[in-house]
Amino acid sequence: MKYDAYSDALQQGNAMNTKSLAVSAALTALLSSAALAAEKPECRQVRISDLGWTDIALTNTTAELILTALGYEPKQSLLALNVTFESLKNGEMDVFLGNWRPVQDIDYKAYFDDGLVIPVATNLTGAKYTLAVPKYMSDAGLKSFDDLQKFADKLDRKIYGIEPGSNKPLIDMVEQRTHGLDGDWQVVESSEAGMLQQVRRAAGNQDWIVFLGWQPHPMNVDMEMTYLADGDAELGPDFGGATVRTIVRRGYPEDCPNVTTFFGNLVFDIDYENAGMRLIMNDGMEAPAAATKMIKDHPGKLDAWLKGVTTIDGKPGLDAVRAALGIGK
Protein backbone atom coordinates (compact mmCIF):
# COMPACT_ATOMS: atom_id res chain seq x y z
CA MET A 1 0.00 0.00 0.00
CA LYS A 2 1.31 3.46 -0.84
CA TYR A 3 1.12 6.23 1.73
CA ASP A 4 1.57 9.89 0.83
CA ALA A 5 0.19 13.30 1.58
CA TYR A 6 -2.25 13.05 -1.29
CA SER A 7 -3.78 9.71 -0.24
CA ASP A 8 -3.87 10.86 3.38
CA ALA A 9 -5.96 13.85 2.28
CA LEU A 10 -8.29 11.60 0.34
CA GLN A 11 -8.63 9.11 3.21
CA GLN A 12 -9.57 11.90 5.57
CA GLY A 13 -12.01 13.16 2.96
CA ASN A 14 -13.98 9.91 3.19
CA ALA A 15 -15.20 11.05 6.60
CA MET A 16 -15.93 14.62 5.49
CA ASN A 17 -18.80 16.22 3.65
CA THR A 18 -18.97 16.82 -0.10
CA LYS A 19 -17.47 20.28 0.16
CA SER A 20 -14.45 18.93 2.05
CA LEU A 21 -13.99 16.20 -0.55
CA ALA A 22 -13.85 18.84 -3.25
CA VAL A 23 -11.16 20.70 -1.29
CA SER A 24 -9.16 17.48 -0.91
CA ALA A 25 -9.43 16.79 -4.62
CA ALA A 26 -8.22 20.30 -5.40
CA LEU A 27 -5.26 19.83 -3.06
CA THR A 28 -4.39 16.56 -4.76
CA ALA A 29 -4.41 18.21 -8.17
CA LEU A 30 -2.31 21.10 -6.90
CA LEU A 31 0.38 18.87 -5.38
CA SER A 32 0.43 16.58 -8.41
CA SER A 33 0.97 19.50 -10.76
CA ALA A 34 3.65 20.89 -8.46
CA ALA A 35 5.54 17.59 -8.70
CA LEU A 36 5.82 18.11 -12.48
CA ALA A 37 7.33 21.56 -12.09
CA ALA A 38 10.80 22.49 -10.93
CA GLU A 39 11.45 21.65 -7.28
CA LYS A 40 12.18 24.41 -4.78
CA PRO A 41 15.90 25.19 -4.37
CA GLU A 42 15.74 24.30 -0.68
CA CYS A 43 14.76 20.74 -1.66
CA ARG A 44 18.08 20.18 -3.43
CA GLN A 45 19.72 18.66 -0.35
CA VAL A 46 17.96 15.47 0.74
CA ARG A 47 18.94 14.38 4.26
CA ILE A 48 18.63 10.61 4.71
CA SER A 49 19.07 8.70 7.97
CA ASP A 50 21.36 5.65 7.97
CA LEU A 51 21.30 3.17 10.88
CA GLY A 52 24.35 1.20 9.76
CA TRP A 53 22.19 -1.73 8.62
CA THR A 54 23.22 -3.38 5.36
CA ASP A 55 19.67 -3.39 3.97
CA ILE A 56 19.39 0.35 4.55
CA ALA A 57 22.85 0.87 3.07
CA LEU A 58 21.55 -0.74 -0.11
CA THR A 59 18.22 1.10 -0.25
CA ASN A 60 19.65 4.45 0.85
CA THR A 61 22.44 4.26 -1.70
CA THR A 62 20.01 3.25 -4.44
CA ALA A 63 18.02 6.39 -3.63
CA GLU A 64 21.23 8.42 -3.46
CA LEU A 65 22.36 7.35 -6.94
CA ILE A 66 19.01 8.15 -8.50
CA LEU A 67 18.56 11.45 -6.68
CA THR A 68 22.04 12.58 -7.73
CA ALA A 69 21.17 11.82 -11.35
CA LEU A 70 18.01 13.92 -10.91
CA GLY A 71 20.07 16.89 -9.76
CA TYR A 72 19.58 16.58 -6.00
CA GLU A 73 22.31 16.47 -3.36
CA PRO A 74 21.48 13.54 -1.08
CA LYS A 75 23.39 13.12 2.16
CA GLN A 76 23.30 10.13 4.49
CA SER A 77 23.90 10.54 8.23
CA LEU A 78 24.62 7.64 10.59
CA LEU A 79 22.15 7.88 13.48
CA ALA A 80 20.64 5.62 16.13
CA LEU A 81 16.99 4.71 15.66
CA ASN A 82 15.69 6.96 18.45
CA VAL A 83 17.82 9.84 17.19
CA THR A 84 16.41 9.28 13.69
CA PHE A 85 12.85 9.81 14.89
CA GLU A 86 13.83 12.86 16.91
CA SER A 87 15.73 14.29 13.95
CA LEU A 88 12.70 13.84 11.68
CA LYS A 89 10.52 15.43 14.33
CA ASN A 90 12.86 18.42 14.64
CA GLY A 91 13.27 18.87 10.88
CA GLU A 92 16.93 17.88 10.97
CA MET A 93 16.40 14.82 8.71
CA ASP A 94 14.10 14.47 5.72
CA VAL A 95 13.77 10.75 4.99
CA PHE A 96 14.12 7.36 6.69
CA LEU A 97 13.72 4.12 4.71
CA GLY A 98 13.86 1.73 7.70
CA ASN A 99 10.52 2.05 9.54
CA TRP A 100 10.13 -1.65 10.41
CA ARG A 101 6.60 -2.52 11.47
CA PRO A 102 5.18 -3.65 13.79
CA VAL A 103 8.34 -3.60 15.93
CA GLN A 104 8.61 0.21 15.85
CA ASP A 105 4.88 0.83 16.24
CA ILE A 106 4.81 0.85 20.04
CA ASP A 107 7.93 2.82 20.95
CA TYR A 108 7.41 5.43 18.24
CA LYS A 109 3.61 5.47 18.08
CA ALA A 110 3.30 9.09 19.24
CA TYR A 111 5.40 10.33 16.31
CA PHE A 112 2.80 8.96 13.89
CA ASP A 113 -0.25 9.80 15.99
CA ASP A 114 0.88 13.41 16.33
CA GLY A 115 1.78 13.75 12.64
CA LEU A 116 5.46 14.36 13.42
CA VAL A 117 6.53 11.85 10.75
CA ILE A 118 4.63 10.96 7.58
CA PRO A 119 4.61 7.51 5.90
CA VAL A 120 4.95 7.78 2.12
CA ALA A 121 5.40 4.13 1.05
CA THR A 122 5.66 0.55 2.17
CA ASN A 123 9.00 -0.17 0.52
CA LEU A 124 9.22 -3.87 1.46
CA THR A 125 6.80 -6.67 2.34
CA GLY A 126 7.55 -10.22 3.46
CA ALA A 127 10.25 -9.22 5.93
CA LYS A 128 10.74 -10.80 9.36
CA TYR A 129 12.49 -9.67 12.54
CA THR A 130 12.77 -11.80 15.66
CA LEU A 131 15.14 -13.94 17.73
CA ALA A 132 17.00 -16.72 15.97
CA VAL A 133 19.48 -19.50 16.71
CA PRO A 134 21.77 -21.73 14.63
CA LYS A 135 19.93 -24.87 13.49
CA TYR A 136 22.01 -27.20 15.66
CA MET A 137 20.45 -25.47 18.66
CA SER A 138 16.87 -25.83 17.45
CA ASP A 139 17.65 -29.48 16.72
CA ALA A 140 18.65 -29.75 20.40
CA GLY A 141 15.31 -28.34 21.54
CA LEU A 142 15.57 -24.53 21.58
CA LYS A 143 12.68 -23.63 19.26
CA SER A 144 10.74 -20.99 21.16
CA PHE A 145 11.08 -17.91 23.35
CA ASP A 146 9.61 -20.14 26.06
CA ASP A 147 12.63 -22.47 25.76
CA LEU A 148 15.23 -19.79 26.55
CA GLN A 149 15.26 -20.27 30.33
CA LYS A 150 15.62 -24.03 29.91
CA PHE A 151 18.97 -23.42 28.16
CA ALA A 152 19.99 -20.35 30.19
CA ASP A 153 23.36 -21.76 31.29
CA LYS A 154 24.33 -22.83 27.77
CA LEU A 155 23.43 -19.34 26.53
CA ASP A 156 25.24 -17.61 29.41
CA ARG A 157 21.94 -15.73 29.83
CA LYS A 158 22.82 -13.40 26.93
CA ILE A 159 20.73 -12.28 23.97
CA TYR A 160 22.73 -10.59 21.23
CA GLY A 161 21.09 -7.55 19.66
CA ILE A 162 22.10 -4.70 17.42
CA GLU A 163 22.55 -0.96 18.02
CA PRO A 164 20.96 0.80 21.01
CA GLY A 165 17.42 1.92 20.31
CA SER A 166 16.52 -1.17 18.29
CA ASN A 167 16.39 -3.74 21.09
CA LYS A 168 13.81 -2.26 23.45
CA PRO A 169 11.24 -5.09 23.08
CA LEU A 170 13.94 -7.56 24.13
CA ILE A 171 15.17 -5.36 26.97
CA ASP A 172 11.58 -5.03 28.23
CA MET A 173 11.18 -8.82 27.99
CA VAL A 174 14.25 -9.37 30.16
CA GLU A 175 13.28 -6.70 32.69
CA GLN A 176 9.72 -8.02 32.97
CA ARG A 177 10.92 -11.64 33.13
CA THR A 178 8.42 -12.82 30.58
CA HIS A 179 8.69 -16.31 29.08
CA GLY A 180 9.91 -17.53 32.47
CA LEU A 181 13.24 -15.69 32.32
CA ASP A 182 15.05 -15.18 35.60
CA GLY A 183 16.61 -11.88 36.60
CA ASP A 184 20.14 -12.49 35.33
CA TRP A 185 19.59 -12.21 31.59
CA GLN A 186 21.05 -9.34 29.57
CA VAL A 187 20.71 -7.99 26.06
CA VAL A 188 24.14 -7.38 24.55
CA GLU A 189 23.85 -4.29 22.35
CA SER A 190 26.39 -3.84 19.57
CA SER A 191 25.83 -3.25 15.84
CA GLU A 192 24.78 -5.40 12.93
CA ALA A 193 28.39 -6.14 12.04
CA GLY A 194 29.42 -6.72 15.65
CA MET A 195 26.52 -9.05 16.36
CA LEU A 196 27.08 -11.07 13.20
CA GLN A 197 30.76 -11.45 13.99
CA GLN A 198 29.79 -12.91 17.37
CA VAL A 199 27.27 -15.25 15.73
CA ARG A 200 29.77 -16.50 13.15
CA ARG A 201 32.35 -17.15 15.85
CA ALA A 202 29.87 -19.08 17.97
CA ALA A 203 28.50 -21.06 15.03
CA GLY A 204 31.99 -21.97 13.88
CA ASN A 205 32.65 -23.52 17.28
CA GLN A 206 29.14 -24.99 17.63
CA ASP A 207 28.70 -22.79 20.70
CA TRP A 208 25.28 -21.68 21.87
CA ILE A 209 24.03 -18.22 20.97
CA VAL A 210 20.65 -16.50 20.52
CA PHE A 211 20.54 -13.34 18.43
CA LEU A 212 18.28 -10.89 16.65
CA GLY A 213 17.76 -12.15 13.10
CA TRP A 214 15.87 -10.69 10.18
CA GLN A 215 15.04 -11.02 6.52
CA PRO A 216 16.07 -9.75 4.02
CA HIS A 217 19.66 -10.48 4.95
CA PRO A 218 22.38 -12.82 3.64
CA MET A 219 22.43 -14.53 7.05
CA ASN A 220 19.36 -16.44 5.88
CA VAL A 221 21.31 -18.19 3.14
CA ASP A 222 24.82 -18.11 4.62
CA MET A 223 23.98 -20.20 7.67
CA GLU A 224 21.43 -22.75 8.75
CA MET A 225 19.30 -20.91 11.28
CA THR A 226 15.92 -21.14 12.96
CA TYR A 227 13.62 -18.30 13.96
CA LEU A 228 12.13 -18.81 17.42
CA ALA A 229 8.38 -19.19 17.91
CA ASP A 230 6.15 -17.48 20.50
CA GLY A 231 7.69 -14.02 20.33
CA ASP A 232 4.43 -12.44 19.19
CA ALA A 233 4.13 -10.11 22.18
CA GLU A 234 7.64 -8.74 21.70
CA LEU A 235 8.21 -8.70 17.94
CA GLY A 236 4.90 -9.58 16.32
CA PRO A 237 3.21 -12.71 14.93
CA ASP A 238 4.43 -14.99 12.14
CA PHE A 239 7.99 -15.05 13.49
CA GLY A 240 8.21 -11.28 13.53
CA GLY A 241 6.55 -10.89 10.14
CA ALA A 242 7.16 -7.31 9.10
CA THR A 243 6.77 -4.63 6.50
CA VAL A 244 9.18 -1.74 6.04
CA ARG A 245 8.00 1.79 5.35
CA THR A 246 9.61 4.98 4.12
CA ILE A 247 8.78 7.95 6.33
CA VAL A 248 9.53 11.65 5.98
CA ARG A 249 9.46 14.69 8.22
CA ARG A 250 6.25 16.64 8.70
CA GLY A 251 5.64 19.06 5.82
CA TYR A 252 8.06 17.36 3.44
CA PRO A 253 5.42 16.17 0.92
CA GLU A 254 4.12 19.74 0.61
CA ASP A 255 7.59 21.32 0.56
CA CYS A 256 9.21 18.87 -1.86
CA PRO A 257 6.51 16.99 -3.81
CA ASN A 258 8.74 15.69 -6.61
CA VAL A 259 11.28 13.96 -4.37
CA THR A 260 8.41 12.71 -2.19
CA THR A 261 6.82 11.15 -5.27
CA PHE A 262 10.11 9.36 -5.95
CA PHE A 263 10.29 7.97 -2.42
CA GLY A 264 6.66 6.92 -2.70
CA ASN A 265 7.58 4.90 -5.80
CA LEU A 266 10.80 3.38 -4.43
CA VAL A 267 9.65 -0.15 -3.56
CA PHE A 268 11.90 -3.23 -3.30
CA ASP A 269 11.39 -6.97 -2.82
CA ILE A 270 13.06 -9.65 -0.71
CA ASP A 271 15.04 -11.23 -3.56
CA TYR A 272 16.34 -7.88 -4.75
CA GLU A 273 17.53 -6.86 -1.29
CA ASN A 274 19.04 -10.25 -0.46
CA ALA A 275 21.04 -10.19 -3.71
CA GLY A 276 22.20 -6.62 -3.20
CA MET A 277 23.16 -7.21 0.41
CA ARG A 278 25.18 -10.29 -0.55
CA LEU A 279 27.21 -8.15 -2.94
CA ILE A 280 28.11 -5.87 -0.03
CA MET A 281 28.59 -8.43 2.73
CA ASN A 282 29.93 -11.46 0.88
CA ASP A 283 31.56 -10.04 -2.24
CA GLY A 284 33.08 -7.02 -0.52
CA MET A 285 31.52 -4.43 -2.81
CA GLU A 286 31.07 -0.90 -1.56
CA ALA A 287 27.42 0.11 -1.33
CA PRO A 288 27.51 2.45 -4.38
CA ALA A 289 28.97 -0.29 -6.60
CA ALA A 290 26.46 -2.85 -5.33
CA ALA A 291 23.50 -0.51 -5.75
CA THR A 292 24.64 0.44 -9.26
CA LYS A 293 25.02 -3.20 -10.28
CA MET A 294 21.57 -4.07 -8.95
CA ILE A 295 19.96 -1.18 -10.86
CA LYS A 296 21.75 -2.16 -14.08
CA ASP A 297 20.76 -5.81 -13.59
CA HIS A 298 17.11 -4.76 -13.08
CA PRO A 299 16.68 -1.68 -15.31
CA GLY A 300 12.93 -2.22 -15.58
CA LYS A 301 12.51 -1.14 -11.97
CA LEU A 302 13.44 2.40 -12.95
CA ASP A 303 10.19 2.71 -14.92
CA ALA A 304 8.14 2.27 -11.74
CA TRP A 305 10.52 4.14 -9.46
CA LEU A 306 10.54 7.23 -11.69
CA LYS A 307 6.88 7.32 -12.74
CA GLY A 308 5.75 10.93 -12.47
CA VAL A 309 9.21 12.05 -11.28
CA THR A 310 11.26 14.81 -12.89
CA THR A 311 14.74 16.17 -12.44
CA ILE A 312 14.97 18.98 -9.91
CA ASP A 313 14.58 21.49 -12.74
CA GLY A 314 11.46 19.80 -14.17
CA LYS A 315 12.91 17.66 -17.00
CA PRO A 316 12.00 13.97 -17.60
CA GLY A 317 13.47 12.00 -14.71
CA LEU A 318 13.73 8.55 -16.29
CA ASP A 319 15.80 9.78 -19.22
CA ALA A 320 18.18 11.65 -16.92
CA VAL A 321 18.76 8.64 -14.65
CA ARG A 322 19.27 6.21 -17.52
CA ALA A 323 21.80 8.58 -19.09
CA ALA A 324 23.66 9.15 -15.83
CA LEU A 325 23.92 5.41 -15.08
CA GLY A 326 24.67 4.39 -18.67
CA ILE A 327 21.49 2.35 -19.08
CA GLY A 328 20.00 2.21 -22.57
CA LYS A 329 16.28 2.20 -23.26
PyMOL commands that set and color helices and strands:
alter all, ss='L'
color gray80, all
select helices_A, chain A and resi 5-13+18-35+41-43+54-69+81-89+109-113+135-139+145-147+149-151+168-176+178-180+192-204+219-222+232-235+237-240+252-255+257-265+270-281+287-297+301-305+317-325
alter helices_A, ss='H'
color red, helices_A
select strands_A, chain A and resi 45-50+73-78+95-101+117-134+158-160+186-188+211-215+225-227+241-249
alter strands_A, ss='S'
color yellow, strands_A
deselect
rebuild
show_as cartoon
